[in-house]
Amino acid sequence: MSSRRNNVRGPTSALTDFLKEQNITPTTVATRVATQNQPVARSGTSAQASQPLDDTEEAEPLRRSRRRNRVTAGRGYDSEDLDESEAPAAKKKKTSTTTKAKEKKSDDQDDPYTALSRMRANIRPANGSIENCAECEKEFSVSQYTIAAVNGPGFLCHSCAKKLGNDPFKKPSAPRKRTQAGDKRSIVHFEERRFPTLVSICINILSKHIDDVEAFGDIGALNMEAISKAISKKRSLDSDNVHLFYGAENTSITLYDVTKLSPTALITLGHLNPNLTTLRLDFCGLISDEVMNSWCSSLPNLAHLQLLGPFLVRAPAWIAFFKSHPQIQSFLITQSPRFNLECLETLISTSSKTLTRLGLREVGLLSDDFLGPIGLLSGQLTYLDISEPSRSCSNKAVNKLLRAVGSTITDINLSGHIELTDDVFQHGILPNTTTLSHLTLSNLPLLTDEGVALAFSQWSNPPLTEIDLARNPALSTKSLTELLNHSGEALHSLNLNGWKDVDAAALANIATQAKSLRKIDLGWCRQVDDFIVKSILESCQNWLTEVKVWGCNKVEGKWVTSGTKTKAKILGIERAHTVL
């Protein structure tokens, strides 16, 4: 076959061209190796030096190189094989099988017939031509997205290519943008740094060395609440150091974290503070029936009780406590799943002439049945919190309750009753409340912008000082406009968190109509920007202490460099910055 002697070659590598210029061939390399391995002739050993090279063991590498030269002479030389003859004989023998396989593969690749067939097999037909799929053998039209089969010749239709994990229509993903080291997103808070007062320094030292409480002696009751807050932040209050707050002369105790106080320590609290009239305990999950029964006798003068998390107290213990304290004026509990209707009826019947503040927040058994007994406090109830129940009360029951107690209510919280609608505003709050100052109606998703706006425009109640209408996504521009017209001049606290659609013009009116604000939450109001925040800071700078802008992506804090001075904490500014 004359075509097999056609020695058609493709482009050679740069290394091959260089070796040709330096006259380095497999023959010269093999000769050099054979010469290096040949022993040097010495005097007296001429017979050994004249021995034919082919008869010695050192001649074996030369014979192998000559055989290789004869093999490669017909197809030129390959720069990758030049170093092969320099390997030791033992290693050469070990890798001879692998080398032969590589040479055979190289011969197959250089074969003009197989190379031509492979090249033709990989050439994609013209677009629009009809081919049979190599996988499912169905006919398909070739396009620019057609890809070759992985195993064997031919091409794949789009369906088969996608099944095999090669989506021809998938766009390449954009390269990931590399950021500088230290770049990250963070929440920035702005707070003016001030020189600490002597009182704050003493409180910090006291909270740091709380375990040495006996060494402080008599501290006095003036800053006890501030000390309690500082200690609670570190959760360091326990049965040993809680005696700092005890005393027979105490009439009020507030502990913000009693997680580490055992039932025995809570019983001791009653015995060492027999004259208490006001008691507030937060995170008091270890209060048990035994503790409540001991307080029936150890705290005879208790009139105001506020507990957060009394999970373990059962109905009989509550009932016994209420019967022993008919003088209860304020009863506020949060998260008490065992407080039932019988407990409420006992409380109201025993304290019907004294109870003015009632809070049943996150009480699991709360229902419409609870609202009837509460209505018996008509004419005396000033504070009512029945928020965040497990099951929402109805419009009818709430309206009936407000007709009974609304005339004296100054603070009401109906948050979390997800079945309440605008009807509560129109027929419950609007006609029955005339002395309200604090209104909390958060997370009532059925309230509408038009209904709330109409209620504020018609309400004869005096301007409110605190309004919380957070997490009501339907409320928007109309509600805010009428709210400010009704209560803007008296507002101290305003929470609009989650009013995503309120426009910038209405938000800008806050600065001009609510100049007495102390706290404001504008979180997740999409149109809040630096200009709105700056105008509020400047307008309310004499009173404002806290501004929350969580989720307000247009707020960047540019007013800091504009010369605006503020005493307020600005919380929730999210921006990218580089950590130096």
C-alpha positions as CSV (number, residue, x, y, z in Angstrom):
1,M,0.0,0.0,0.0
2,S,1.7,3.1,-1.2
3,S,-0.5,5.3,0.9
4,R,1.1,3.9,4.1
5,R,4.5,5.3,3.1
6,N,3.1,8.8,2.6
7,N,4.6,10.1,5.9
8,V,2.1,13.0,6.1
9,R,2.9,14.9,9.2
10,G,1.1,17.7,11.1
11,P,2.8,20.7,12.7
12,T,5.7,19.9,15.0
13,S,6.3,21.3,18.5
14,A,8.7,24.0,19.4
15,L,10.9,21.5,21.3
16,T,11.1,19.3,18.2
17,D,12.2,22.3,16.0
18,F,14.8,23.3,18.6
19,L,16.3,19.8,18.8
20,K,16.6,19.7,15.0
21,E,18.5,22.9,15.0
22,Q,20.9,21.6,17.6
23,N,21.4,18.4,15.7
24,I,20.0,16.3,18.6
25,T,18.5,13.0,17.4
26,P,17.6,9.7,19.0
27,T,20.8,8.3,17.4
28,T,23.1,10.9,18.9
29,V,21.5,10.5,22.3
30,A,21.8,6.7,22.2
31,T,25.5,7.0,21.2
32,R,26.2,9.3,24.1
33,V,24.6,7.0,26.5
34,A,26.5,4.0,25.2
35,T,29.7,5.9,25.3
36,Q,29.1,6.9,28.9
37,N,28.4,3.3,29.9
38,Q,31.5,1.9,28.1
39,P,34.5,1.2,30.4
40,V,37.7,3.3,29.9
41,A,40.7,1.3,28.6
42,R,43.7,1.1,31.0
43,S,47.2,-0.2,30.5
44,G,47.5,-3.8,30.9
45,T,43.9,-4.4,30.0
46,S,44.1,-4.1,26.2
47,A,42.5,-7.4,25.7
48,Q,39.4,-6.3,27.7
49,A,39.3,-2.9,25.9
50,S,39.5,-4.6,22.5
51,Q,36.6,-6.9,23.3
52,P,33.7,-6.3,20.9
53,L,31.1,-4.0,22.5
54,D,28.2,-6.3,21.6
55,D,29.7,-9.0,23.7
56,T,29.6,-7.0,27.0
57,E,26.6,-6.2,29.3
58,E,27.2,-2.5,28.8
59,A,26.3,-2.9,25.1
60,E,22.7,-3.8,25.9
61,P,21.5,-0.1,26.1
62,L,23.1,0.6,22.7
63,R,21.4,-2.4,21.1
64,R,18.0,-1.3,22.4
65,S,18.6,2.3,21.2
66,R,19.5,1.0,17.7
67,R,16.3,-1.1,17.6
68,R,14.3,1.9,18.6
69,N,16.1,4.0,15.9
70,R,15.1,1.5,13.3
71,V,11.5,1.7,14.5
72,T,11.3,5.4,14.5
73,A,13.3,6.1,11.4
74,G,10.3,5.7,9.2
75,R,8.2,8.2,11.2
76,G,10.8,10.7,12.4
77,Y,11.5,11.3,16.0
78,D,9.5,12.3,19.0
79,S,10.9,14.8,21.5
80,E,9.0,13.1,24.3
81,D,11.1,9.9,23.8
82,L,14.5,11.4,24.1
83,D,15.0,10.9,27.8
84,E,13.8,7.3,27.8
85,S,17.1,5.7,27.1
86,E,18.7,7.5,30.1
87,A,16.7,5.5,32.6
88,P,18.4,2.6,34.4
89,A,18.1,-0.9,32.9
90,A,16.1,-2.2,35.8
91,K,13.6,0.6,35.6
92,K,13.4,0.2,31.8
93,K,12.6,-3.4,32.2
94,K,9.8,-2.7,34.7
95,T,8.1,-0.2,32.5
96,S,8.5,-1.9,29.2
97,T,4.9,-3.1,29.0
98,T,3.6,0.5,29.6
99,T,6.0,1.9,27.0
100,K,4.9,-0.6,24.4
101,A,1.3,0.3,25.0
102,K,2.1,4.0,24.6
103,E,4.0,3.3,21.4
104,K,1.1,1.2,20.0
105,K,-1.3,4.0,20.8
106,S,0.9,6.5,19.2
107,D,1.1,4.4,16.1
108,D,-2.7,4.1,16.0
109,Q,-3.1,7.8,16.3
110,D,-0.6,8.5,13.5
111,D,-2.2,6.0,11.2
112,P,-3.6,8.1,8.3
113,Y,-6.7,5.9,7.8
114,T,-7.9,5.8,11.5
115,A,-7.0,9.5,12.0
116,L,-9.1,10.4,8.9
117,S,-12.1,8.4,10.1
118,R,-11.9,9.9,13.5
119,M,-11.8,13.4,12.1
120,R,-14.8,12.7,9.8
121,A,-16.7,11.2,12.7
122,N,-16.3,14.4,14.8
123,I,-17.3,16.8,12.1
124,R,-20.8,18.0,12.8
125,P,-23.2,18.0,9.8
126,A,-24.5,21.2,8.4
127,N,-27.3,22.9,10.3
128,G,-30.7,21.8,9.1
129,S,-29.6,18.4,7.9
130,I,-31.3,15.3,9.2
131,E,-29.4,12.8,11.4
132,N,-30.2,9.7,13.4
133,C,-29.6,10.1,17.2
134,A,-26.7,7.8,18.4
135,E,-28.7,7.1,21.6
136,C,-32.4,6.7,20.7
137,E,-31.9,6.3,16.9
138,K,-34.7,8.9,16.1
139,E,-34.3,11.4,13.4
140,F,-33.6,15.0,14.4
141,S,-32.6,18.2,12.7
142,V,-29.0,19.3,13.3
143,S,-28.5,22.8,14.8
144,Q,-25.7,24.8,16.3
145,Y,-26.6,23.2,19.7
146,T,-26.1,19.6,18.5
147,I,-23.4,17.8,20.4
148,A,-21.4,14.6,19.6
149,A,-22.1,11.3,21.4
150,V,-19.9,10.5,24.3
151,N,-19.5,6.8,23.5
152,G,-19.1,5.9,19.8
153,P,-19.6,7.9,16.7
154,G,-22.6,10.0,15.8
155,F,-24.5,12.8,17.4
156,L,-27.3,13.2,20.0
157,C,-30.7,14.8,19.8
158,H,-31.5,17.5,22.2
159,S,-33.6,15.2,24.5
160,C,-30.9,12.5,24.8
161,A,-28.2,15.2,25.4
162,K,-30.2,16.6,28.2
163,K,-30.8,13.2,29.8
164,L,-27.1,12.5,29.8
165,G,-26.5,15.8,31.7
166,N,-25.4,17.9,28.8
167,D,-28.0,20.6,28.3
168,P,-27.2,22.2,24.9
169,F,-29.3,25.2,25.7
170,K,-27.9,26.0,29.1
171,K,-26.2,29.3,29.2
172,P,-22.7,29.4,30.7
173,S,-22.8,30.8,34.2
174,A,-21.3,34.2,34.7
175,P,-17.9,34.2,36.4
176,R,-18.1,34.9,40.0
177,K,-17.1,38.4,40.9
178,R,-14.0,38.3,43.1
179,T,-14.2,40.7,46.0
180,Q,-11.4,42.1,48.0
181,A,-10.4,40.4,51.2
182,G,-12.4,41.9,54.1
183,D,-15.4,43.0,52.0
184,K,-18.7,41.9,53.5
185,R,-22.1,43.1,54.4
186,S,-22.8,44.2,57.9
187,I,-25.2,46.0,60.0
188,V,-24.0,49.5,61.0
189,H,-25.4,51.2,64.0
190,F,-24.8,54.9,64.7
191,E,-24.6,56.1,68.3
192,E,-22.9,59.2,69.6
193,R,-20.1,58.3,71.9
194,R,-20.3,60.1,75.3
195,F,-18.1,60.2,78.3
196,P,-19.6,57.6,80.8
197,T,-21.1,58.9,84.0
198,L,-19.8,57.9,87.4
199,V,-23.0,56.0,88.1
200,S,-22.7,54.0,84.9
201,I,-19.0,53.2,85.8
202,C,-20.0,52.0,89.2
203,I,-22.8,49.9,87.8
204,N,-20.5,48.2,85.3
205,I,-18.0,47.4,88.0
206,L,-20.7,46.0,90.2
207,S,-22.0,43.8,87.5
208,K,-18.5,42.6,86.7
209,H,-17.8,41.6,90.3
210,I,-21.3,40.4,91.2
211,D,-20.0,37.3,92.8
212,D,-18.3,39.4,95.5
213,V,-21.6,41.0,96.4
214,E,-21.1,40.8,100.2
215,A,-18.0,43.0,100.0
216,F,-20.1,45.9,98.7
217,G,-22.2,46.3,101.8
218,D,-25.3,48.4,101.6
219,I,-25.8,49.8,98.1
220,G,-29.2,51.4,98.4
221,A,-32.3,51.1,96.3
222,L,-31.7,54.1,94.0
223,N,-30.0,52.3,91.2
224,M,-31.2,48.8,91.8
225,E,-33.1,48.5,88.6
226,A,-30.2,49.7,86.5
227,I,-27.9,47.1,88.3
228,S,-30.5,44.4,87.7
229,K,-30.5,45.2,83.9
230,A,-26.7,45.1,83.8
231,I,-26.5,41.8,85.6
232,S,-29.3,40.2,83.5
233,K,-27.5,41.0,80.2
234,K,-24.7,38.6,81.3
235,R,-27.2,36.1,82.9
236,S,-25.0,36.1,86.0
237,L,-27.8,36.4,88.5
238,D,-28.0,33.2,90.7
239,S,-29.0,32.0,94.1
240,D,-25.8,33.3,95.7
241,N,-25.7,36.9,94.5
242,V,-29.5,37.6,94.3
243,H,-29.4,38.6,98.0
244,L,-28.1,41.9,96.8
245,F,-31.6,42.8,95.9
246,Y,-33.3,41.5,99.1
247,G,-34.3,43.3,102.2
248,A,-37.1,43.4,104.6
249,E,-37.8,47.0,103.8
250,N,-38.2,46.4,100.1
251,T,-41.6,47.2,98.6
252,S,-40.7,46.5,94.9
253,I,-38.3,44.1,93.2
254,T,-37.7,43.8,89.4
255,L,-35.4,41.0,88.2
256,Y,-35.1,40.7,84.4
257,D,-33.6,37.2,84.3
258,V,-34.2,34.6,87.0
259,T,-33.4,31.6,84.8
260,K,-30.8,30.4,87.3
261,L,-33.0,30.8,90.4
262,S,-34.2,27.4,91.6
263,P,-37.7,26.9,93.2
264,T,-36.1,27.0,96.6
265,A,-34.4,30.3,95.8
266,L,-37.8,31.7,94.6
267,I,-39.4,30.6,97.8
268,T,-36.6,32.3,99.8
269,L,-37.4,35.5,97.9
270,G,-40.8,35.7,99.5
271,H,-39.5,35.0,103.0
272,L,-36.7,37.7,102.8
273,N,-39.0,40.4,101.2
274,P,-42.2,40.1,103.2
275,N,-43.4,43.7,102.5
276,L,-43.3,43.5,98.7
277,T,-46.2,45.2,96.9
278,T,-44.7,45.0,93.4
279,L,-42.9,42.0,91.9
280,R,-41.7,41.5,88.4
281,L,-39.8,38.4,87.3
282,D,-38.7,37.7,83.7
283,F,-37.8,34.3,82.4
284,C,-39.2,32.6,85.5
285,G,-39.7,29.2,84.0
286,L,-38.8,27.5,87.3
287,I,-41.7,28.9,89.3
288,S,-43.8,25.9,90.3
289,D,-47.0,25.2,92.3
290,E,-44.9,25.0,95.4
291,V,-43.5,28.5,94.9
292,M,-47.0,30.0,94.3
293,N,-48.4,28.3,97.4
294,S,-45.5,29.7,99.5
295,W,-46.2,33.2,98.2
296,C,-49.8,32.9,99.4
297,S,-48.5,33.5,102.9
298,S,-45.0,35.0,102.5
299,L,-46.1,37.9,100.3
300,P,-49.4,39.0,101.9
301,N,-49.2,42.6,100.6
302,L,-48.5,41.9,97.0
303,A,-50.7,44.0,94.7
304,H,-48.8,44.1,91.4
305,L,-47.5,40.9,89.8
306,Q,-45.8,40.6,86.4
307,L,-44.4,37.2,85.3
308,L,-42.8,36.2,82.0
309,G,-42.8,32.5,81.3
310,P,-44.5,30.8,84.4
311,F,-45.0,27.6,82.4
312,L,-45.2,25.1,85.3
313,V,-47.9,26.8,87.4
314,R,-51.2,24.8,87.3
315,A,-54.7,26.1,87.7
316,P,-55.1,25.1,91.4
317,A,-52.0,27.0,92.4
318,W,-53.3,30.1,90.5
319,I,-56.7,29.9,92.1
320,A,-55.2,29.5,95.6
321,F,-53.0,32.6,95.0
322,F,-55.9,34.7,93.8
323,K,-58.0,33.8,96.8
324,S,-55.2,34.8,99.2
325,H,-54.7,38.2,97.4
326,P,-58.0,39.9,96.9
327,Q,-56.2,43.2,96.7
328,I,-54.6,42.5,93.3
329,Q,-54.5,45.6,91.2
330,S,-52.3,44.6,88.4
331,F,-51.9,41.0,87.0
332,L,-49.7,40.6,83.9
333,I,-48.5,37.2,82.7
334,T,-46.9,36.1,79.4
335,Q,-46.7,32.5,78.1
336,S,-48.7,30.6,80.7
337,P,-50.2,27.6,78.9
338,R,-52.1,26.2,81.9
339,F,-53.9,29.4,82.8
340,N,-57.6,28.5,82.0
341,L,-61.0,30.1,82.2
342,E,-61.6,29.1,85.8
343,C,-58.4,30.9,86.9
344,L,-59.6,34.1,85.1
345,E,-63.1,33.9,86.7
346,T,-61.5,33.4,90.2
347,L,-59.2,36.4,89.7
348,I,-62.0,38.7,88.6
349,S,-64.4,37.6,91.3
350,T,-61.9,38.0,94.1
351,S,-60.5,41.3,92.7
352,S,-63.5,42.8,91.1
353,K,-63.1,46.1,92.9
354,T,-59.4,46.5,92.7
355,L,-58.1,45.1,89.4
356,T,-57.3,47.8,86.9
357,R,-54.5,46.3,84.8
358,L,-54.9,42.9,83.1
359,G,-52.4,41.2,80.7
360,L,-52.9,37.7,79.3
361,R,-50.3,37.7,76.6
362,E,-49.6,34.5,74.7
363,V,-52.0,32.5,76.9
364,G,-52.7,29.4,74.9
365,L,-56.2,28.8,76.1
366,L,-57.4,32.3,75.5
367,S,-60.7,32.4,73.5
368,D,-64.0,34.3,73.1
369,D,-65.1,32.7,76.4
370,F,-62.4,34.7,78.3
371,L,-63.8,38.1,77.0
372,G,-67.1,37.8,78.8
373,P,-65.6,37.7,82.4
374,I,-63.2,40.5,81.5
375,G,-66.2,42.7,80.6
376,L,-67.3,42.5,84.2
377,L,-64.4,45.0,85.0
378,S,-66.4,47.8,83.3
379,G,-65.7,51.2,84.6
380,Q,-62.3,50.3,86.2
381,L,-60.1,48.6,83.7
382,T,-57.4,50.9,82.2
383,Y,-54.9,48.5,80.7
384,L,-55.8,45.4,78.6
385,D,-53.4,43.1,76.8
386,I,-54.8,39.9,75.2
387,S,-52.4,39.7,72.4
388,E,-50.8,36.8,70.5
389,P,-53.3,34.1,71.3
390,S,-53.1,30.6,69.9
391,R,-56.5,31.1,68.4
392,S,-57.9,34.4,67.3
393,C,-60.9,35.9,69.0
394,S,-63.8,37.1,66.8
395,N,-64.9,40.6,65.8
396,K,-68.2,40.1,67.6
397,A,-66.6,39.1,70.9
398,V,-64.0,41.9,70.8
399,N,-66.6,44.6,70.0
400,K,-68.8,43.4,72.9
401,L,-65.8,43.6,75.2
402,L,-64.9,47.1,74.1
403,R,-68.4,48.3,74.6
404,A,-68.1,47.2,78.2
405,V,-64.6,48.5,79.2
406,G,-63.7,50.9,76.4
407,S,-64.7,54.1,78.3
408,T,-61.9,53.7,80.8
409,I,-59.2,52.0,78.7
410,T,-56.0,54.0,78.1
411,D,-53.8,51.2,76.8
412,I,-55.0,48.3,74.7
413,N,-53.1,45.6,72.8
414,L,-55.0,43.3,70.4
415,S,-52.0,42.1,68.3
416,G,-52.0,38.7,66.7
417,H,-55.8,38.2,66.5
418,I,-55.5,37.4,62.8
419,E,-59.3,37.2,62.2
420,L,-60.0,40.8,63.3
421,T,-61.0,43.1,60.5
422,D,-61.8,46.8,60.0
423,D,-65.0,46.1,61.8
424,V,-63.2,46.2,65.1
425,F,-62.0,49.8,64.3
426,Q,-65.4,51.0,63.1
427,H,-67.7,49.3,65.7
428,G,-65.4,48.6,68.6
429,I,-62.6,51.1,69.0
430,L,-64.0,54.1,67.3
431,P,-67.3,54.5,69.1
432,N,-66.3,53.1,72.6
433,T,-62.8,54.5,73.4
434,T,-62.5,58.1,74.4
435,T,-59.4,58.1,76.7
436,L,-57.0,55.9,74.7
437,S,-53.3,56.9,74.7
438,H,-51.5,53.7,73.7
439,L,-52.8,51.6,70.7
440,T,-51.1,48.4,69.6
441,L,-52.6,46.5,66.7
442,S,-49.7,44.7,65.1
443,N,-50.0,41.6,62.9
444,L,-53.7,42.0,61.9
445,P,-53.4,41.1,58.2
446,L,-57.1,41.7,57.5
447,L,-56.9,45.4,58.2
448,T,-57.1,47.6,55.1
449,D,-55.6,50.9,54.2
450,E,-59.0,52.5,53.5
451,G,-60.6,51.2,56.7
452,V,-57.8,52.4,59.1
453,A,-57.6,55.8,57.3
454,L,-61.4,56.2,57.7
455,A,-61.3,55.3,61.4
456,F,-58.5,57.9,62.2
457,S,-60.3,60.6,60.2
458,Q,-63.5,60.1,62.2
459,W,-62.1,59.3,65.7
460,S,-63.0,61.7,68.5
461,N,-60.4,60.2,70.9
462,P,-57.6,62.7,71.8
463,P,-54.3,62.4,70.0
464,L,-52.4,59.2,71.0
465,T,-48.9,59.1,72.3
466,E,-47.9,55.6,71.3
467,I,-49.1,53.8,68.1
468,D,-47.9,50.4,67.0
469,L,-49.3,49.1,63.7
470,A,-46.4,47.0,62.7
471,R,-46.6,43.9,60.4
472,N,-49.8,45.1,58.7
473,P,-48.7,44.9,55.0
474,A,-52.0,46.4,53.6
475,L,-51.6,49.7,55.5
476,S,-50.0,52.4,53.4
477,T,-50.1,56.1,52.5
478,K,-53.8,56.9,53.4
479,S,-53.4,55.4,56.9
480,L,-50.2,57.2,57.6
481,T,-51.7,60.5,56.4
482,E,-54.8,60.3,58.6
483,L,-52.8,58.9,61.5
484,L,-50.5,62.0,61.5
485,N,-53.4,64.3,61.1
486,H,-55.0,62.8,64.2
487,S,-52.1,62.1,66.5
488,G,-49.0,63.6,65.0
489,E,-48.6,66.4,67.5
490,A,-48.6,64.1,70.5
491,L,-46.8,61.1,69.3
492,H,-43.9,59.8,71.3
493,S,-43.6,56.3,69.8
494,L,-44.5,55.2,66.3
495,N,-44.0,51.8,64.7
496,L,-44.7,51.4,61.0
497,N,-42.5,48.3,60.5
498,G,-43.6,46.4,57.4
499,W,-45.5,49.2,55.7
500,K,-43.8,48.3,52.4
501,D,-46.0,50.4,50.0
502,V,-46.2,53.7,51.9
503,D,-44.9,56.5,49.6
504,A,-42.0,58.9,50.3
505,A,-44.2,62.0,50.5
506,A,-46.2,60.6,53.4
507,L,-43.1,59.5,55.2
508,A,-41.6,62.9,54.8
509,N,-44.6,64.4,56.7
510,I,-43.4,62.6,59.8
511,A,-40.7,65.1,60.4
512,T,-43.1,68.1,60.1
513,Q,-46.1,66.6,62.0
514,A,-44.5,64.5,64.7
515,K,-41.8,66.6,66.2
516,S,-42.1,65.1,69.7
517,L,-41.1,61.6,68.7
518,R,-38.9,59.6,71.0
519,K,-38.8,56.3,69.2
520,I,-39.7,55.4,65.6
521,D,-39.5,52.1,63.7
522,L,-39.5,52.4,59.9
523,G,-38.2,48.9,59.1
524,W,-39.0,47.5,55.7
525,C,-40.6,50.7,54.4
526,R,-39.2,50.6,50.9
527,Q,-39.2,54.4,50.3
528,V,-37.3,55.4,53.4
529,D,-34.0,57.0,52.4
530,D,-31.3,59.2,53.8
531,F,-33.3,62.4,53.2
532,I,-36.3,61.1,55.2
533,V,-34.1,59.9,58.1
534,K,-32.1,63.1,58.1
535,S,-35.2,65.3,58.3
536,I,-36.6,63.2,61.2
537,L,-33.3,63.5,63.1
538,E,-33.2,67.3,62.6
539,S,-36.8,67.9,63.4
540,C,-36.9,65.7,66.5
541,Q,-33.4,66.1,67.8
542,N,-34.5,67.4,71.2
543,W,-36.4,64.2,72.0
544,L,-35.5,61.4,69.7
545,T,-33.6,58.5,71.2
546,E,-34.0,55.6,68.8
547,V,-34.6,55.1,65.1
548,K,-34.9,51.7,63.5
549,V,-34.4,51.3,59.7
550,W,-34.0,47.5,59.3
551,G,-34.5,46.5,55.7
552,C,-34.5,50.0,54.3
553,N,-32.1,49.5,51.5
554,K,-32.0,53.1,50.4
555,V,-30.6,54.3,53.8
556,E,-26.8,54.5,53.7
557,G,-26.1,56.8,56.6
558,K,-24.9,59.8,54.5
559,W,-26.3,62.3,57.1
560,V,-23.3,61.4,59.3
561,T,-21.0,63.3,57.1
562,S,-23.4,66.1,56.4
563,G,-23.0,67.7,59.9
564,T,-26.3,66.4,61.4
565,K,-25.9,65.9,65.1
566,T,-28.2,63.5,66.9
567,K,-28.6,61.8,70.3
568,A,-30.5,59.0,68.9
569,K,-29.4,55.4,68.2
570,I,-29.9,54.5,64.5
571,L,-30.2,50.8,64.2
572,G,-30.3,48.5,61.2
573,I,-28.3,50.2,58.4
574,E,-27.1,47.5,56.1
575,R,-24.2,48.4,53.7
576,A,-21.1,46.9,52.2
577,H,-17.8,48.1,53.7
578,T,-14.2,47.2,53.8
579,V,-12.7,46.1,57.0
580,L,-9.3,47.8,57.3
